[in-house]
Amino acid sequence: FPGTDMTLRAAVSVGIDGHGPWSFAGDEESGNASLGLEFNVDQLWTWNVKYNAFFGPVPNSFGNLLKDRDNVSFTVKRTF
């Protein structure tokens, strides 16, 4: 569509070996991912939709608190 810019963003973060360097870090082979789509219409309106997910094994640790935390967000912004 004329005057519309589309941006597709994706990110994945995975623990490869061992535990993370900070306190309460995720376990090995666990991580998070996000996928987002943004439309900028005539540089006035910005429409965003994003999906965020946590994945990996969930042993009895801090990672157990992160299961079932997937979410979808939708944002509309008008610039003056």
C-alpha positions as CSV (number, residue, x, y, z in Angstrom):
1,F,0.0,0.0,0.0
2,P,1.4,3.5,-0.8
3,G,2.6,5.4,2.3
4,T,2.8,2.2,4.4
5,D,6.1,0.8,5.7
6,M,6.1,-2.7,7.2
7,T,8.8,-4.1,9.5
8,L,9.1,-7.8,10.6
9,R,11.2,-8.4,13.7
10,A,12.3,-11.7,15.2
11,A,14.5,-12.7,18.1
12,V,15.6,-15.9,19.8
13,S,17.6,-16.3,22.9
14,V,18.8,-19.8,24.0
15,G,21.0,-21.0,26.8
16,I,23.5,-23.3,25.0
17,D,25.7,-24.7,27.9
18,G,25.3,-24.4,31.6
19,H,23.5,-21.6,33.4
20,G,23.3,-17.9,32.7
21,P,25.8,-15.5,34.3
22,W,23.3,-13.7,36.6
23,S,21.3,-14.8,39.6
24,F,18.1,-16.8,38.8
25,A,19.2,-17.2,35.2
26,G,17.5,-19.7,32.9
27,D,18.6,-23.3,32.6
28,E,20.5,-24.9,29.8
29,E,18.5,-25.4,26.5
30,S,15.8,-22.9,27.6
31,G,15.2,-19.5,26.2
32,N,12.7,-17.0,24.8
33,A,11.6,-15.9,21.4
34,S,9.6,-13.0,20.0
35,L,8.1,-12.2,16.6
36,G,6.7,-8.8,15.8
37,L,5.0,-7.1,12.9
38,E,4.8,-3.3,12.6
39,F,3.0,-1.1,10.1
40,N,3.8,2.7,9.9
41,V,1.1,4.4,7.9
42,D,2.0,7.8,6.4
43,Q,4.3,8.4,9.4
44,L,1.2,9.2,11.5
45,W,-0.1,5.8,12.7
46,T,2.0,3.0,14.0
47,W,0.4,-0.5,14.4
48,N,2.3,-3.2,16.3
49,V,1.5,-6.8,17.0
50,K,4.0,-9.0,18.9
51,Y,4.1,-12.6,20.1
52,N,6.5,-13.5,23.0
53,A,7.2,-17.0,24.2
54,F,9.3,-18.9,26.7
55,F,10.5,-22.4,25.8
56,G,12.7,-25.3,26.9
57,P,12.7,-27.9,29.7
58,V,11.1,-26.8,32.9
59,P,12.8,-28.5,35.9
60,N,12.1,-27.7,39.5
61,S,13.9,-24.4,39.4
62,F,13.4,-20.7,38.7
63,G,12.5,-21.7,35.1
64,N,9.4,-23.4,36.4
65,L,8.0,-19.9,37.2
66,L,8.3,-19.0,33.5
67,K,6.2,-21.7,31.9
68,D,2.9,-20.6,30.4
69,R,4.1,-17.0,30.0
70,D,3.5,-16.7,26.3
71,N,1.6,-13.5,25.3
72,V,0.4,-11.5,22.4
73,S,0.4,-7.7,22.5
74,F,-1.2,-5.1,20.2
75,T,-0.4,-1.4,20.1
76,V,-1.7,1.5,18.1
77,K,0.1,4.9,18.2
78,R,-0.8,8.2,16.6
79,T,1.9,10.9,16.1
80,F,1.0,14.6,15.9
